[in-house]
Structure formats: structure tokens, C-alpha cells
Amino acid sequence: MPIIESAKKRVRTSAKKAEQNKKWKKAMKLAIKDYKKLIEGDPSQEEAKESLAYAYKMIDKAVKNNIIHENNAARKKSRLTRMLNEKFN
């Protein structure tokens, strides 16, 4: 355990930030997982596009909060879009 007061505060803030990061990452992963599950089923195209938009939103928020890198987000969004195009084209 840290002895210096500023180091103690840093431990507290780091723990708080880690908890927030975990929340955003979990929300992003859950949105992607729900989208993939929907695509594997037999959705309507409108329903799939709504789910894709929500997944995009969660990915973009993760980037904004520095949870994942922009290139990682672009790769994820590209793959999700490709899944949609393969399903409906």
C-alpha cells in the first residue's frame, strides 16, 4: 500500500477510472454480441440495421473514452457491416 497521500489518491482514482472503463467495454461487447446473435437468426433488414446502429454507437463511445483505439473500432465496424451485407445481399 502506498504511504504518500498523493499516491493513495492515485490508487483511488485509478480504481474508479478502471471501473468506468470496464463499464464502457462491457457495454460495447454486449452490443456486438447481441448484434451477432441477431444476425445469426432470421431478422428483418430494418431490425438488423437498428442493432448495427446501436453497436456503432457503443463502439464510438468506447473510442471517445479511450477504451479502444480508433483503428480497432474501424476494424470492428467494418466486420459488423460485412456481416450485414453478407446476410442481406
N, C-alpha and C positions, 0 to 999 in steps of 0.2 A: 504494500500500500504506500502511496505517496505521503510524504511528510509535509512538504511545502503546500501552502494554501492554494496557490495558483495551479499546482499540479493536481490537487484534489478537485478543483473546479473543472479542470480539463477532462478528468475522468468522468465527471458527471455529464458534462456537455457532450462528450464523445458517446456515452451510453445513450443519451437522449437522441442524438443525431442518428446513431446506428438503428435505433428503434423506428425512427421515421423512414429511414432508407429501406428497412425491411418491409414496412407497410406498403410503400410505393412499388417495390419489386414484386411483392406478393400479389398486389392488385393487377400489375401488368401480366404476370404469369397466369393468373386466373382468367383474365380476359382472353389471352391467347389460347388457353386450354379450352375454354367454353366455345371459342370460335372453331377450333379444330374439331371438337366433338360435334358441333352443329354441321360442319361441312361433311363429316363422315356419314351423317344421317341423310335425310332427304328434305332439305329445307327449300323454301321458296327463294327466288333470287333476291327479293326485297329484304327478306329476313336475314339472309346471309350478308347483304351489303350493310345493314344496320349493325350487325355484330362486328363486321370488319371495321366500321367507323369507330365503334367503341374501343376495339383493340388498338387502332391507330391512336386514339385519344390517350389511352393509358401508356402506350409506348412513348408518345411525345411528352407526356408529363414526366415520365422517368428520365428522359433526356434533359428536360428543363431543370430537374432537381439533381442532375449529375449522378444518377444511379447507373446509367449505361451510356456508352459513347454514341455519338451521332451515327457513326458508320455501322455500329451494331444495330441501332434502331432501323437504319435504312435497309439493312440485310433482312431483319425480321419482317418489316413491312413488305418488302419485295416477295418474300417467300409466302406470306399470307395472301397477297394479291394473286400470286401464281396459282395457289390452291383454288381460289375463287374462279379464276379464268379456266382452269382445267375442268372444274366441275360444271360450268355453265357454257362452255364453248366447244 
